[in-house]
Amino acid sequence: MASERPLRPVTWSARHDRRVQPEQDDRWYAVRSLFRIAGEPESAYEERITLWRADSPEEAFDRAEAEAVEYAEFIGATYLADFGQSYHLADAPPRDGAEVFSLVRDRALPPNAYVDRFFVTGQERQQ
């Protein structure tokens, strides 16, 4: 199963919190998954971030993908497997305030235009 799937990027693996010792790093990953909920005239898209303790990004993806398939079936959605992302938690094991995902985009946009384009488009439904 894993060999047929295209490779997905592991975006970041920063260790910025000096309170976490390297030997405490239990290999936690946040995996971002994308789902399409078909509708008329528009479809909805849901992004989810789930946490996984795994020995590698590939193992985290495999486990997240199996859960995503079940989740998609449960909510009546399509799991868009080609769009996943993984993030190795810098603050592992997870604790209060731990960063679970980070995505950096390079854009020549002022802050309000960036937020309008990528963050708050007016079409979101948050849970």
C-alpha positions as CSV (number, residue, x, y, z in Angstrom):
1,M,0.0,0.0,0.0
2,A,2.7,2.6,1.0
3,S,4.8,1.9,-2.1
4,E,2.0,2.8,-4.5
5,R,1.2,6.1,-2.9
6,P,3.2,9.2,-4.1
7,L,5.6,10.6,-1.6
8,R,4.3,13.6,0.3
9,P,6.5,16.3,1.8
10,V,7.4,16.4,5.5
11,T,7.2,20.2,5.9
12,W,9.2,21.1,9.0
13,S,11.0,19.5,11.9
14,A,12.1,22.4,14.2
15,R,13.2,22.1,17.7
16,H,12.8,25.5,19.2
17,D,11.6,24.7,22.7
18,R,14.7,24.4,24.9
19,R,12.7,22.8,27.7
20,V,12.3,19.6,25.6
21,Q,15.4,17.4,25.7
22,P,16.3,15.4,22.6
23,E,16.1,12.1,24.5
24,Q,12.4,13.0,25.3
25,D,11.6,13.0,21.6
26,D,9.1,10.2,21.3
27,R,8.6,10.7,17.5
28,W,5.2,12.3,17.5
29,Y,3.8,13.5,14.1
30,A,0.9,15.7,13.2
31,V,-0.7,14.6,9.9
32,R,-2.9,17.0,7.9
33,S,-5.5,15.3,5.7
34,L,-8.0,16.7,3.2
35,F,-11.6,15.6,2.5
36,R,-14.1,16.6,-0.1
37,I,-17.8,16.6,0.9
38,A,-19.7,16.6,-2.4
39,G,-22.6,19.0,-2.6
40,E,-24.6,21.1,-5.1
41,P,-23.8,23.7,-6.3
42,E,-20.5,23.6,-4.3
43,S,-18.5,21.0,-2.5
44,A,-17.1,21.5,1.0
45,Y,-13.5,20.7,1.9
46,E,-12.4,19.7,5.4
47,E,-8.9,19.8,6.6
48,R,-8.0,17.7,9.7
49,I,-4.9,17.4,11.7
50,T,-4.4,14.2,13.7
51,L,-1.6,13.2,16.1
52,W,0.4,10.0,15.7
53,R,3.2,8.4,17.6
54,A,5.3,6.7,15.0
55,D,8.9,5.7,14.2
56,S,8.9,7.5,10.9
57,P,6.9,10.0,8.8
58,E,5.9,7.1,6.5
59,E,4.5,5.1,9.5
60,A,2.6,8.2,10.6
61,F,1.2,8.6,7.1
62,D,0.1,5.0,6.9
63,R,-1.7,5.1,10.2
64,A,-3.3,8.5,9.4
65,E,-4.3,7.3,6.0
66,A,-6.1,4.2,7.4
67,E,-7.9,6.4,9.9
68,A,-8.8,9.0,7.2
69,V,-10.4,6.3,5.0
70,E,-12.6,5.2,7.9
71,Y,-13.4,8.9,8.8
72,A,-14.4,9.7,5.2
73,E,-16.7,6.7,5.1
74,F,-18.3,7.7,8.4
75,I,-19.0,11.3,7.2
76,G,-19.8,10.4,3.6
77,A,-16.8,12.2,2.1
78,T,-14.0,11.5,-0.3
79,Y,-10.5,11.3,1.3
80,L,-8.1,13.2,-1.0
81,A,-5.0,11.1,-0.4
82,D,-2.6,13.0,-2.6
83,F,-2.8,16.1,-0.5
84,G,-1.5,15.0,3.0
85,Q,1.2,16.7,4.9
86,S,3.2,15.6,7.9
87,Y,4.9,17.6,10.6
88,H,7.4,16.2,13.1
89,L,6.4,17.7,16.5
90,A,9.2,19.9,17.8
91,D,7.6,19.8,21.3
92,A,7.4,16.0,21.9
93,P,5.8,14.4,23.7
94,P,2.7,16.7,23.3
95,R,1.9,19.0,26.2
96,D,0.0,22.2,26.8
97,G,0.9,24.7,24.1
98,A,2.7,22.2,21.9
99,E,2.9,23.2,18.2
100,V,1.2,20.5,16.2
101,F,1.5,21.9,12.7
102,S,3.3,24.6,10.8
103,L,2.9,25.6,7.2
104,V,5.0,28.4,5.7
105,R,4.0,30.1,2.4
106,D,6.2,32.5,0.5
107,R,3.9,35.2,-0.9
108,A,4.4,38.9,-1.8
109,L,1.2,39.9,-0.1
110,P,0.5,42.3,2.7
111,P,-1.0,40.7,5.8
112,N,-4.7,41.5,5.2
113,A,-4.5,40.3,1.6
114,Y,-2.8,37.1,2.7
115,V,-5.5,36.4,5.4
116,D,-8.2,37.1,2.8
117,R,-6.7,34.7,0.3
118,F,-5.5,31.8,2.4
119,F,-6.8,32.0,6.0
120,V,-10.3,33.6,6.2
121,T,-12.0,33.5,2.8
122,G,-15.5,33.8,4.2
123,Q,-16.3,30.2,3.1
124,E,-15.0,28.3,6.2
125,R,-17.1,26.3,8.7
126,Q,-15.0,25.7,11.8
127,Q,-15.7,22.9,14.4
